[in-house]
Amino acid sequence: MKTLVIFISLVFSILTVNAQEWKTDFEVAKKAATIENKTIILVFQGSDWCAPCIKLDREVWSTDTFKTYAKEHFVMLQADFPRRKKNTLSKEQSKANGALFERYNKNGIFPFVVVLDHKGKVLGETSYKKTTPKNYIKELNSFIK
């Protein structure tokens, strides 16, 4: 029994460490970026319908390489626009994502990645690219002065 408890605790801690810490509130992300002296990576995605969004998640955001680096250097902010009824966001979250969309994604691109400073000023923009997590990190960092 003791071994089982230790095993479950170990698995849970590993999953917690490797989980991407996505924020969904812009004000919370700005505050965290200010306190932690980090850059905000705002990601517009359609998590249940946009093939390049799903690829970007699988090939970059979900990799251990990216997650480890992001934890130390970025505040990850997600603006998701799911279409399936089972993935519907709350009205408040939909409204907040819509406001971010109006401000930062006027061309309606998915996926769209906006690199922001702690005040919300745009430093750079990118999208899906078939590349390695390390090269994607280099591109994101190229926008940071």
LORO-774185 format. One record per atom (N, C-alpha, C): atom name; residue in one letter; x negated, y, z. Coordinates in Angstrom, 2 decimals, padded with zeros to 5 digits, m for minus. Layout:
# LORO-774185
<atom=CA; res=A; x=X; y=Y; z=Z>
...
This chain:
# LORO-774185
<atom=N; res=M; x=m000.83; y=m001.19; z=000.00>
<atom=CA; res=M; x=000.00; y=000.00; z=000.00>
<atom=C; res=M; x=m000.87; y=001.26; z=000.00>
<atom=N; res=K; x=m001.90; y=001.25; z=000.82>
<atom=CA; res=K; x=m002.80; y=002.40; z=000.91>
<atom=C; res=K; x=m003.49; y=002.63; z=m000.45>
<atom=N; res=T; x=m003.89; y=001.55; z=m001.10>
<atom=CA; res=T; x=m004.53; y=001.64; z=m002.40>
<atom=C; res=T; x=m003.57; y=002.24; z=m003.43>
<atom=N; res=L; x=m002.32; y=001.83; z=m003.39>
<atom=CA; res=L; x=m001.32; y=002.35; z=m004.31>
<atom=C; res=L; x=m001.13; y=003.86; z=m004.12>
<atom=N; res=V; x=m001.06; y=004.31; z=m002.90>
<atom=CA; res=V; x=m000.90; y=005.74; z=m002.60>
<atom=C; res=V; x=m002.11; y=006.53; z=m003.11>
<atom=N; res=I; x=m003.29; y=006.00; z=m002.90>
<atom=CA; res=I; x=m004.51; y=006.67; z=m003.38>
<atom=C; res=I; x=m004.50; y=006.74; z=m004.91>
<atom=N; res=F; x=m004.13; y=005.64; z=m005.55>
<atom=CA; res=F; x=m004.07; y=005.59; z=m007.01>
<atom=C; res=F; x=m003.08; y=006.61; z=m007.55>
<atom=N; res=I; x=m001.90; y=006.67; z=m006.99>
<atom=CA; res=I; x=m000.87; y=007.61; z=m007.44>
<atom=C; res=I; x=m001.34; y=009.05; z=m007.22>
<atom=N; res=S; x=m001.97; y=009.31; z=m006.10>
<atom=CA; res=S; x=m002.50; y=010.65; z=m005.83>
<atom=C; res=S; x=m003.57; y=011.04; z=m006.84>
<atom=N; res=L; x=m004.44; y=010.10; z=m007.17>
<atom=CA; res=L; x=m005.50; y=010.35; z=m008.14>
<atom=C; res=L; x=m004.92; y=010.65; z=m009.52>
<atom=N; res=V; x=m003.97; y=009.86; z=m009.97>
<atom=CA; res=V; x=m003.34; y=010.07; z=m011.27>
<atom=C; res=V; x=m002.66; y=011.44; z=m011.30>
<atom=N; res=F; x=m001.93; y=011.78; z=m010.26>
<atom=CA; res=F; x=m001.24; y=013.07; z=m010.19>
<atom=C; res=F; x=m002.23; y=014.22; z=m010.25>
<atom=N; res=S; x=m003.34; y=014.11; z=m009.53>
<atom=CA; res=S; x=m004.33; y=015.19; z=m009.53>
<atom=C; res=S; x=m004.98; y=015.34; z=m010.89>
<atom=N; res=I; x=m005.23; y=014.25; z=m011.58>
<atom=CA; res=I; x=m005.80; y=014.32; z=m012.93>
<atom=C; res=I; x=m004.82; y=014.98; z=m013.88>
<atom=N; res=L; x=m003.56; y=014.62; z=m013.81>
<atom=CA; res=L; x=m002.56; y=015.23; z=m014.67>
<atom=C; res=L; x=m002.41; y=016.71; z=m014.37>
<atom=N; res=T; x=m002.49; y=017.09; z=m013.13>
<atom=CA; res=T; x=m002.38; y=018.49; z=m012.75>
<atom=C; res=T; x=m003.57; y=019.30; z=m013.26>
<atom=N; res=V; x=m004.75; y=018.74; z=m013.15>
<atom=CA; res=V; x=m005.95; y=019.43; z=m013.61>
<atom=C; res=V; x=m005.92; y=019.62; z=m015.12>
<atom=N; res=N; x=m005.47; y=018.63; z=m015.86>
<atom=CA; res=N; x=m005.48; y=018.70; z=m017.31>
<atom=C; res=N; x=m004.26; y=019.38; z=m017.91>
<atom=N; res=A; x=m003.29; y=019.73; z=m017.12>
<atom=CA; res=A; x=m002.09; y=020.37; z=m017.64>
<atom=C; res=A; x=m002.40; y=021.80; z=m018.05>
<atom=N; res=Q; x=m001.90; y=022.20; z=m019.20>
<atom=CA; res=Q; x=m002.05; y=023.58; z=m019.66>
<atom=C; res=Q; x=m001.14; y=024.46; z=m018.81>
<atom=N; res=E; x=m001.67; y=025.52; z=m018.30>
<atom=CA; res=E; x=m000.89; y=026.40; z=m017.44>
<atom=C; res=E; x=m000.27; y=027.53; z=m018.27>
<atom=N; res=W; x=000.85; y=027.24; z=m018.90>
<atom=CA; res=W; x=001.53; y=028.22; z=m019.73>
<atom=C; res=W; x=002.40; y=029.12; z=m018.88>
<atom=N; res=K; x=002.28; y=030.41; z=m019.10>
<atom=CA; res=K; x=003.19; y=031.39; z=m018.51>
<atom=C; res=K; x=004.30; y=031.64; z=m019.53>
<atom=N; res=T; x=005.46; y=032.04; z=m019.02>
<atom=CA; res=T; x=006.57; y=032.38; z=m019.92>
<atom=C; res=T; x=007.09; y=033.79; z=m019.64>
<atom=N; res=D; x=006.51; y=034.46; z=m018.67>
<atom=CA; res=D; x=006.91; y=035.81; z=m018.29>
<atom=C; res=D; x=005.76; y=036.77; z=m018.60>
<atom=N; res=F; x=006.01; y=037.74; z=m019.47>
<atom=CA; res=F; x=004.96; y=038.65; z=m019.93>
<atom=C; res=F; x=004.37; y=039.46; z=m018.77>
<atom=N; res=E; x=005.22; y=039.94; z=m017.87>
<atom=CA; res=E; x=004.72; y=040.74; z=m016.75>
<atom=C; res=E; x=003.83; y=039.90; z=m015.82>
<atom=N; res=V; x=004.22; y=038.67; z=m015.60>
<atom=CA; res=V; x=003.41; y=037.76; z=m014.78>
<atom=C; res=V; x=002.07; y=037.50; z=m015.47>
<atom=N; res=A; x=002.10; y=037.32; z=m016.78>
<atom=CA; res=A; x=000.86; y=037.08; z=m017.54>
<atom=C; res=A; x=m000.07; y=038.29; z=m017.47>
<atom=N; res=K; x=000.49; y=039.50; z=m017.62>
<atom=CA; res=K; x=m000.33; y=040.71; z=m017.54>
<atom=C; res=K; x=m000.95; y=040.87; z=m016.16>
<atom=N; res=K; x=m000.16; y=040.59; z=m015.14>
<atom=CA; res=K; x=m000.66; y=040.71; z=m013.77>
<atom=C; res=K; x=m001.80; y=039.70; z=m013.53>
<atom=N; res=A; x=m001.59; y=038.46; z=m013.97>
<atom=CA; res=A; x=m002.63; y=037.43; z=m013.81>
<atom=C; res=A; x=m003.88; y=037.81; z=m014.59>
<atom=N; res=A; x=m003.72; y=038.32; z=m015.79>
<atom=CA; res=A; x=m004.87; y=038.72; z=m016.61>
<atom=C; res=A; x=m005.65; y=039.85; z=m015.94>
<atom=N; res=T; x=m004.94; y=040.78; z=m015.31>
<atom=CA; res=T; x=m005.58; y=041.89; z=m014.62>
<atom=C; res=T; x=m006.35; y=041.38; z=m013.40>
<atom=N; res=I; x=m005.69; y=040.59; z=m012.58>
<atom=CA; res=I; x=m006.31; y=040.08; z=m011.35>
<atom=C; res=I; x=m007.51; y=039.18; z=m011.65>
<atom=N; res=E; x=m007.35; y=038.31; z=m012.65>
<atom=CA; res=E; x=m008.38; y=037.31; z=m012.97>
<atom=C; res=E; x=m009.38; y=037.78; z=m014.03>
<atom=N; res=N; x=m009.19; y=039.01; z=m014.54>
<atom=CA; res=N; x=m010.05; y=039.56; z=m015.60>
<atom=C; res=N; x=m010.12; y=038.62; z=m016.81>
<atom=N; res=K; x=m008.94; y=038.26; z=m017.32>
<atom=CA; res=K; x=m008.85; y=037.34; z=m018.45>
<atom=C; res=K; x=m008.08; y=037.99; z=m019.60>
<atom=N; res=T; x=m008.20; y=037.39; z=m020.75>
<atom=CA; res=T; x=m007.49; y=037.79; z=m021.95>
<atom=C; res=T; x=m006.21; y=036.97; z=m022.05>
<atom=N; res=I; x=m005.15; y=037.59; z=m022.56>
<atom=CA; res=I; x=m003.88; y=036.88; z=m022.75>
<atom=C; res=I; x=m003.84; y=036.31; z=m024.17>
<atom=N; res=I; x=m003.47; y=035.04; z=m024.27>
<atom=CA; res=I; x=m003.25; y=034.41; z=m025.56>
<atom=C; res=I; x=m001.75; y=034.16; z=m025.66>
<atom=N; res=L; x=m001.07; y=034.97; z=m026.48>
<atom=CA; res=L; x=000.37; y=034.87; z=m026.68>
<atom=C; res=L; x=000.64; y=033.99; z=m027.89>
<atom=N; res=V; x=001.39; y=032.92; z=m027.68>
<atom=CA; res=V; x=001.66; y=031.96; z=m028.74>
<atom=C; res=V; x=003.15; y=031.92; z=m029.06>
<atom=N; res=F; x=003.49; y=032.30; z=m030.28>
<atom=CA; res=F; x=004.86; y=032.17; z=m030.78>
<atom=C; res=F; x=004.96; y=030.82; z=m031.46>
<atom=N; res=Q; x=005.93; y=030.02; z=m031.01>
<atom=CA; res=Q; x=006.06; y=028.68; z=m031.58>
<atom=C; res=Q; x=007.51; y=028.24; z=m031.63>
<atom=N; res=G; x=007.74; y=027.31; z=m032.50>
<atom=CA; res=G; x=009.01; y=026.59; z=m032.57>
<atom=C; res=G; x=008.68; y=025.16; z=m032.21>
<atom=N; res=S; x=008.72; y=024.86; z=m030.93>
<atom=CA; res=S; x=008.19; y=023.59; z=m030.42>
<atom=C; res=S; x=008.88; y=022.34; z=m030.94>
<atom=N; res=D; x=010.12; y=022.49; z=m031.42>
<atom=CA; res=D; x=010.83; y=021.28; z=m031.86>
<atom=C; res=D; x=011.20; y=021.30; z=m033.35>
<atom=N; res=W; x=010.66; y=022.24; z=m034.11>
<atom=CA; res=W; x=010.98; y=022.29; z=m035.54>
<atom=C; res=W; x=009.83; y=022.73; z=m036.43>
<atom=N; res=C; x=008.83; y=023.41; z=m035.90>
<atom=CA; res=C; x=007.75; y=023.99; z=m036.69>
<atom=C; res=C; x=006.56; y=023.03; z=m036.74>
<atom=N; res=A; x=006.36; y=022.38; z=m037.88>
<atom=CA; res=A; x=005.29; y=021.39; z=m038.01>
<atom=C; res=A; x=003.90; y=021.97; z=m037.71>
<atom=N; res=P; x=003.54; y=023.14; z=m038.24>
<atom=CA; res=P; x=002.22; y=023.69; z=m037.91>
<atom=C; res=P; x=002.09; y=024.03; z=m036.42>
<atom=N; res=C; x=003.19; y=024.42; z=m035.77>
<atom=CA; res=C; x=003.17; y=024.70; z=m034.32>
<atom=C; res=C; x=002.85; y=023.43; z=m033.54>
<atom=N; res=I; x=003.49; y=022.35; z=m033.95>
<atom=CA; res=I; x=003.28; y=021.06; z=m033.29>
<atom=C; res=I; x=001.84; y=020.59; z=m033.51>
<atom=N; res=K; x=001.32; y=020.80; z=m034.73>
<atom=CA; res=K; x=m000.07; y=020.44; z=m035.01>
<atom=C; res=K; x=m001.04; y=021.27; z=m034.18>
<atom=N; res=L; x=m000.79; y=022.58; z=m034.07>
<atom=CA; res=L; x=m001.65; y=023.45; z=m033.28>
<atom=C; res=L; x=m001.67; y=023.00; z=m031.82>
<atom=N; res=D; x=m000.51; y=022.63; z=m031.32>
<atom=CA; res=D; x=m000.44; y=022.14; z=m029.95>
<atom=C; res=D; x=m001.25; y=020.86; z=m029.80>
<atom=N; res=R; x=m001.07; y=019.94; z=m030.70>
<atom=CA; res=R; x=m001.74; y=018.64; z=m030.60>
<atom=C; res=R; x=m003.25; y=018.77; z=m030.85>
<atom=N; res=E; x=m003.65; y=019.59; z=m031.84>
<atom=CA; res=E; x=m005.05; y=019.65; z=m032.25>
<atom=C; res=E; x=m005.89; y=020.65; z=m031.45>
<atom=N; res=V; x=m005.23; y=021.61; z=m030.80>
<atom=CA; res=V; x=m006.00; y=022.62; z=m030.06>
<atom=C; res=V; x=m005.51; y=022.74; z=m028.61>
<atom=N; res=W; x=m004.28; y=023.25; z=m028.41>
<atom=CA; res=W; x=m003.82; y=023.57; z=m027.06>
<atom=C; res=W; x=m003.88; y=022.38; z=m026.11>
<atom=N; res=S; x=m003.56; y=021.18; z=m026.57>
<atom=CA; res=S; x=m003.48; y=020.01; z=m025.70>
<atom=C; res=S; x=m004.80; y=019.27; z=m025.51>
<atom=N; res=T; x=m005.86; y=019.75; z=m026.13>
<atom=CA; res=T; x=m007.14; y=019.05; z=m025.99>
<atom=C; res=T; x=m007.81; y=019.42; z=m024.68>
<atom=N; res=D; x=m008.57; y=018.49; z=m024.14>
<atom=CA; res=D; x=m009.31; y=018.76; z=m022.91>
<atom=C; res=D; x=m010.30; y=019.90; z=m023.10>
<atom=N; res=T; x=m010.92; y=019.96; z=m024.27>
<atom=CA; res=T; x=m011.89; y=021.03; z=m024.56>
<atom=C; res=T; x=m011.23; y=022.39; z=m024.41>
<atom=N; res=F; x=m010.06; y=022.56; z=m025.04>
<atom=CA; res=F; x=m009.40; y=023.86; z=m024.98>
<atom=C; res=F; x=m008.87; y=024.14; z=m023.58>
<atom=N; res=K; x=m008.22; y=023.15; z=m022.98>
<atom=CA; res=K; x=m007.63; y=023.37; z=m021.66>
<atom=C; res=K; x=m008.68; y=023.77; z=m020.63>
<atom=N; res=T; x=m009.83; y=023.12; z=m020.67>
<atom=CA; res=T; x=m010.90; y=023.43; z=m019.73>
<atom=C; res=T; x=m011.39; y=024.87; z=m019.93>
<atom=N; res=Y; x=m011.60; y=025.24; z=m021.19>
<atom=CA; res=Y; x=m012.08; y=026.59; z=m021.49>
<atom=C; res=Y; x=m011.02; y=027.64; z=m021.13>
<atom=N; res=A; x=m009.78; y=027.38; z=m021.52>
<atom=CA; res=A; x=m008.70; y=028.33; z=m021.29>
<atom=C; res=A; x=m008.48; y=028.59; z=m019.81>
<atom=N; res=K; x=m008.61; y=027.58; z=m019.01>
<atom=CA; res=K; x=m008.39; y=027.73; z=m017.58>
<atom=C; res=K; x=m009.32; y=028.79; z=m016.98>
<atom=N; res=E; x=m010.52; y=028.88; z=m017.50>
<atom=CA; res=E; x=m011.51; y=029.83; z=m017.00>
<atom=C; res=E; x=m011.46; y=031.20; z=m017.68>
<atom=N; res=H; x=m010.92; y=031.27; z=m018.91>
<atom=CA; res=H; x=m011.05; y=032.50; z=m019.70>
<atom=C; res=H; x=m009.76; y=033.15; z=m020.18>
<atom=N; res=F; x=m008.67; y=032.41; z=m020.25>
<atom=CA; res=F; x=m007.44; y=032.93; z=m020.84>
<atom=C; res=F; x=m006.25; y=032.78; z=m019.90>
<atom=N; res=V; x=m005.28; y=033.66; z=m020.10>
<atom=CA; res=V; x=m003.95; y=033.48; z=m019.54>
<atom=C; res=V; x=m003.09; y=033.09; z=m020.75>
<atom=N; res=M; x=m002.54; y=031.90; z=m020.73>
<atom=CA; res=M; x=m001.77; y=031.39; z=m021.86>
<atom=C; res=M; x=m000.29; y=031.76; z=m021.68>
<atom=N; res=L; x=000.25; y=032.47; z=m022.66>
<atom=CA; res=L; x=001.63; y=032.94; z=m022.63>
<atom=C; res=L; x=002.38; y=032.35; z=m023.81>
<atom=N; res=Q; x=003.46; y=031.66; z=m023.53>
<atom=CA; res=Q; x=004.22; y=030.97; z=m024.56>
<atom=C; res=Q; x=005.56; y=031.66; z=m024.81>
<atom=N; res=A; x=005.83; y=031.92; z=m026.09>
<atom=CA; res=A; x=007.13; y=032.42; z=m026.52>
<atom=C; res=A; x=007.69; y=031.36; z=m027.48>
<atom=N; res=D; x=008.50; y=030.49; z=m026.94>
<atom=CA; res=D; x=009.02; y=029.36; z=m027.71>
<atom=C; res=D; x=010.40; y=029.71; z=m028.26>
<atom=N; res=F; x=010.67; y=029.20; z=m029.47>
<atom=CA; res=F; x=011.95; y=029.39; z=m030.14>
<atom=C; res=F; x=012.47; y=028.05; z=m030.64>
<atom=N; res=P; x=012.87; y=027.19; z=m029.71>
<atom=CA; res=P; x=013.36; y=025.86; z=m030.11>
<atom=C; res=P; x=014.73; y=025.99; z=m030.80>
<atom=N; res=R; x=015.03; y=024.99; z=m031.64>
<atom=CA; res=R; x=016.31; y=024.99; z=m032.35>
<atom=C; res=R; x=017.26; y=023.90; z=m031.88>
<atom=N; res=R; x=016.71; y=022.82; z=m031.37>
<atom=CA; res=R; x=017.57; y=021.71; z=m030.93>
<atom=C; res=R; x=018.31; y=022.09; z=m029.65>
<atom=N; res=K; x=019.56; y=021.71; z=m029.60>
<atom=CA; res=K; x=020.41; y=022.07; z=m028.47>
<atom=C; res=K; x=019.84; y=021.58; z=m027.15>
<atom=N; res=K; x=019.26; y=020.38; z=m027.15>
<atom=CA; res=K; x=018.72; y=019.82; z=m025.90>
<atom=C; res=K; x=017.52; y=020.62; z=m025.37>
<atom=N; res=N; x=016.90; y=021.44; z=m026.22>
<atom=CA; res=N; x=015.74; y=022.23; z=m025.81>
<atom=C; res=N; x=016.07; y=023.71; z=m025.61>
<atom=N; res=T; x=017.34; y=024.02; z=m025.58>
<atom=CA; res=T; x=017.78; y=025.41; z=m025.44>
<atom=C; res=T; x=017.21; y=026.05; z=m024.19>
<atom=N; res=L; x=016.70; y=027.25; z=m024.36>
<atom=CA; res=L; x=016.15; y=028.02; z=m023.23>
<atom=C; res=L; x=017.28; y=028.78; z=m022.53>
<atom=N; res=S; x=017.00; y=029.24; z=m021.33>
<atom=CA; res=S; x=017.98; y=030.07; z=m020.62>
<atom=C; res=S; x=018.19; y=031.37; z=m021.40>
<atom=N; res=K; x=019.30; y=032.03; z=m021.14>
<atom=CA; res=K; x=019.57; y=033.30; z=m021.82>
<atom=C; res=K; x=018.49; y=034.32; z=m021.50>
<atom=N; res=E; x=018.06; y=034.33; z=m020.25>
<atom=CA; res=E; x=017.02; y=035.27; z=m019.83>
<atom=C; res=E; x=015.71; y=035.02; z=m020.57>
<atom=N; res=Q; x=015.33; y=033.74; z=m020.68>
<atom=CA; res=Q; x=014.08; y=033.42; z=m021.37>
<atom=C; res=Q; x=014.19; y=033.71; z=m022.86>
<atom=N; res=S; x=015.33; y=033.40; z=m023.46>
<atom=CA; res=S; x=015.54; y=033.70; z=m024.88>
<atom=C; res=S; x=015.44; y=035.21; z=m025.13>
<atom=N; res=K; x=016.02; y=035.99; z=m024.24>
<atom=CA; res=K; x=015.97; y=037.45; z=m024.36>
<atom=C; res=K; x=014.52; y=037.95; z=m024.23>
<atom=N; res=A; x=013.80; y=037.43; z=m023.25>
<atom=CA; res=A; x=012.40; y=037.82; z=m023.03>
<atom=C; res=A; x=011.54; y=037.45; z=m024.24>
<atom=N; res=N; x=011.75; y=036.24; z=m024.78>
<atom=CA; res=N; x=010.99; y=035.82; z=m025.96>
<atom=C; res=N; x=011.34; y=036.69; z=m027.16>
<atom=N; res=G; x=012.62; y=037.05; z=m027.28>
<atom=CA; res=G; x=013.05; y=037.93; z=m028.37>
<atom=C; res=G; x=012.39; y=039.29; z=m028.30>
<atom=N; res=A; x=012.25; y=039.82; z=m027.09>
<atom=CA; res=A; x=011.59; y=041.12; z=m026.91>
<atom=C; res=A; x=010.11; y=041.03; z=m027.32>
<atom=N; res=L; x=009.45; y=039.94; z=m026.96>
<atom=CA; res=L; x=008.05; y=039.73; z=m027.37>
<atom=C; res=L; x=007.96; y=039.61; z=m028.89>
<atom=N; res=F; x=008.92; y=038.91; z=m029.47>
<atom=CA; res=F; x=008.98; y=038.73; z=m030.93>
<atom=C; res=F; x=009.09; y=040.08; z=m031.63>
<atom=N; res=E; x=010.00; y=040.92; z=m031.15>
<atom=CA; res=E; x=010.21; y=042.25; z=m031.75>
<atom=C; res=E; x=008.95; y=043.10; z=m031.65>
<atom=N; res=R; x=008.24; y=042.99; z=m030.57>
<atom=CA; res=R; x=007.06; y=043.82; z=m030.35>
<atom=C; res=R; x=005.81; y=043.31; z=m031.06>
<atom=N; res=Y; x=005.61; y=041.98; z=m031.05>
<atom=CA; res=Y; x=004.34; y=041.42; z=m031.51>
<atom=C; res=Y; x=004.40; y=040.54; z=m032.75>
<atom=N; res=N; x=005.58; y=040.16; z=m033.20>
<atom=CA; res=N; x=005.67; y=039.22; z=m034.33>
<atom=C; res=N; x=006.69; y=039.73; z=m035.35>
<atom=N; res=K; x=006.50; y=040.95; z=m035.81>
<atom=CA; res=K; x=007.45; y=041.59; z=m036.71>
<atom=C; res=K; x=007.62; y=040.86; z=m038.05>
<atom=N; res=N; x=006.61; y=040.09; z=m038.46>
<atom=CA; res=N; x=006.69; y=039.35; z=m039.73>
<atom=C; res=N; x=007.31; y=037.96; z=m039.58>
<atom=N; res=G; x=007.63; y=037.56; z=m038.35>
<atom=CA; res=G; x=008.30; y=036.29; z=m038.12>
<atom=C; res=G; x=007.48; y=035.07; z=m038.46>
<atom=N; res=I; x=006.21; y=035.10; z=m038.16>
<atom=CA; res=I; x=005.30; y=033.99; z=m038.48>
<atom=C; res=I; x=005.32; y=032.95; z=m037.35>
<atom=N; res=F; x=005.33; y=031.68; z=m037.73>
<atom=CA; res=F; x=005.24; y=030.56; z=m036.77>
<atom=C; res=F; x=004.25; y=029.55; z=m037.29>
<atom=N; res=P; x=003.32; y=029.08; z=m036.50>
<atom=CA; res=P; x=002.94; y=029.65; z=m035.21>
<atom=C; res=P; x=002.21; y=030.97; z=m035.44>
<atom=N; res=F; x=002.25; y=031.80; z=m034.44>
<atom=CA; res=F; x=001.56; y=033.09; z=m034.49>
<atom=C; res=F; x=000.89; y=033.27; z=m033.14>
<atom=N; res=V; x=m000.40; y=033.54; z=m033.17>
<atom=CA; res=V; x=m001.19; y=033.65; z=m031.95>
<atom=C; res=V; x=m001.72; y=035.08; z=m031.87>
<atom=N; res=V; x=m001.38; y=035.75; z=m030.78>
<atom=CA; res=V; x=m001.79; y=037.14; z=m030.58>
<atom=C; res=V; x=m002.71; y=037.20; z=m029.36>
<atom=N; res=V; x=m003.88; y=037.77; z=m029.55>
<atom=CA; res=V; x=m004.84; y=037.94; z=m028.47>
<atom=C; res=V; x=m004.62; y=039.34; z=m027.91>
<atom=N; res=L; x=m004.33; y=039.41; z=m026.60>
<atom=CA; res=L; x=m003.99; y=040.68; z=m025.95>
<atom=C; res=L; x=m004.92; y=040.96; z=m024.77>
<atom=N; res=D; x=m005.13; y=042.25; z=m024.50>
<atom=CA; res=D; x=m005.83; y=042.58; z=m023.27>
<atom=C; res=D; x=m004.83; y=042.55; z=m022.11>
<atom=N; res=H; x=m005.28; y=042.85; z=m020.91>
<atom=CA; res=H; x=m004.43; y=042.74; z=m019.72>
<atom=C; res=H; x=m003.28; y=043.74; z=m019.71>
<atom=N; res=K; x=m003.33; y=044.76; z=m020.56>
<atom=CA; res=K; x=m002.25; y=045.74; z=m020.63>
<atom=C; res=K; x=m001.25; y=045.43; z=m021.75>
<atom=N; res=G; x=m001.57; y=044.44; z=m022.58>
<atom=CA; res=G; x=m000.68; y=044.08; z=m023.68>
<atom=C; res=G; x=m001.09; y=044.68; z=m025.01>
<atom=N; res=K; x=m002.29; y=045.26; z=m025.09>
<atom=CA; res=K; x=m002.80; y=045.81; z=m026.34>
<atom=C; res=K; x=m003.33; y=044.67; z=m027.22>
<atom=N; res=V; x=m002.95; y=044.70; z=m028.50>
<atom=CA; res=V; x=m003.37; y=043.66; z=m029.44>
<atom=C; res=V; x=m004.86; y=043.80; z=m029.76>
<atom=N; res=L; x=m005.58; y=042.70; z=m029.57>
<atom=CA; res=L; x=m007.00; y=042.64; z=m029.90>
<atom=C; res=L; x=m007.23; y=041.89; z=m031.20>
<atom=N; res=G; x=m006.32; y=040.97; z=m031.53>
<atom=CA; res=G; x=m006.45; y=040.19; z=m032.75>
<atom=C; res=G; x=m005.28; y=039.26; z=m032.93>
<atom=N; res=E; x=m005.16; y=038.70; z=m034.13>
<atom=CA; res=E; x=m004.06; y=037.79; z=m034.47>
<atom=C; res=E; x=m004.58; y=036.65; z=m035.32>
<atom=N; res=T; x=m003.97; y=035.49; z=m035.15>
<atom=CA; res=T; x=m004.32; y=034.33; z=m035.96>
<atom=C; res=T; x=m003.12; y=033.39; z=m036.01>
<atom=N; res=S; x=m003.32; y=032.24; z=m036.60>
<atom=CA; res=S; x=m002.24; y=031.27; z=m036.71>
<atom=C; res=S; x=m002.85; y=029.87; z=m036.69>
<atom=N; res=Y; x=m002.14; y=028.92; z=m037.26>
<atom=CA; res=Y; x=m002.66; y=027.55; z=m037.33>
<atom=C; res=Y; x=m003.80; y=027.48; z=m038.33>
<atom=N; res=K; x=m004.83; y=026.78; z=m037.96>
<atom=CA; res=K; x=m005.93; y=026.47; z=m038.86>
<atom=C; res=K; x=m006.36; y=025.04; z=m038.56>
<atom=N; res=K; x=m006.70; y=024.31; z=m039.60>
<atom=CA; res=K; x=m007.21; y=022.96; z=m039.42>
<atom=C; res=K; x=m008.68; y=023.10; z=m039.02>
<atom=N; res=T; x=m008.94; y=023.06; z=m037.71>
<atom=CA; res=T; x=m010.28; y=023.26; z=m037.19>
<atom=C; res=T; x=m010.41; y=022.56; z=m035.85>
<atom=N; res=T; x=m011.58; y=022.62; z=m035.30>
<atom=CA; res=T; x=m011.82; y=021.99; z=m033.99>
<atom=C; res=T; x=m011.42; y=022.96; z=m032.88>
<atom=N; res=P; x=m011.15; y=022.43; z=m031.69>
<atom=CA; res=P; x=m010.87; y=023.32; z=m030.56>
<atom=C; res=P; x=m012.01; y=024.31; z=m030.30>
<atom=N; res=K; x=m013.26; y=023.88; z=m030.42>
<atom=CA; res=K; x=m014.40; y=024.77; z=m030.20>
<atom=C; res=K; x=m014.40; y=025.92; z=m031.20>
<atom=N; res=N; x=m014.12; y=025.62; z=m032.46>
<atom=CA; res=N; x=m014.09; y=026.69; z=m033.47>
<atom=C; res=N; x=m012.89; y=027.61; z=m033.26>
<atom=N; res=Y; x=m011.78; y=027.06; z=m032.79>
<atom=CA; res=Y; x=m010.61; y=027.90; z=m032.52>
<atom=C; res=Y; x=m010.92; y=028.85; z=m031.35>
<atom=N; res=I; x=m011.60; y=028.35; z=m030.35>
<atom=CA; res=I; x=m012.03; y=029.18; z=m029.22>
<atom=C; res=I; x=m012.94; y=030.30; z=m029.72>
<atom=N; res=K; x=m013.88; y=029.96; z=m030.61>
<atom=CA; res=K; x=m014.78; y=030.98; z=m031.17>
<atom=C; res=K; x=m013.98; y=032.06; z=m031.89>
<atom=N; res=E; x=m012.97; y=031.65; z=m032.64>
<atom=CA; res=E; x=m012.15; y=032.64; z=m033.35>
<atom=C; res=E; x=m011.40; y=033.54; z=m032.36>
<atom=N; res=L; x=m010.79; y=032.95; z=m031.34>
<atom=CA; res=L; x=m010.09; y=033.76; z=m030.34>
<atom=C; res=L; x=m011.05; y=034.73; z=m029.66>
<atom=N; res=N; x=m012.23; y=034.26; z=m029.34>
<atom=CA; res=N; x=m013.22; y=035.11; z=m028.67>
<atom=C; res=N; x=m013.76; y=036.21; z=m029.59>
<atom=N; res=S; x=m013.71; y=036.00; z=m030.90>
<atom=CA; res=S; x=m014.21; y=037.01; z=m031.83>
<atom=C; res=S; x=m013.39; y=038.29; z=m031.77>
<atom=N; res=F; x=m012.16; y=038.21; z=m031.27>
<atom=CA; res=F; x=m011.30; y=039.39; z=m031.15>
<atom=C; res=F; x=m011.58; y=040.19; z=m029.88>
<atom=N; res=I; x=m012.26; y=039.58; z=m028.94>
<atom=CA; res=I; x=m012.48; y=040.19; z=m027.64>
<atom=C; res=I; x=m013.77; y=041.00; z=m027.67>
<atom=N; res=K; x=m013.68; y=042.25; z=m027.35>
<atom=CA; res=K; x=m014.86; y=043.15; z=m027.40>
<atom=C; res=K; x=m015.68; y=043.02; z=m026.12>
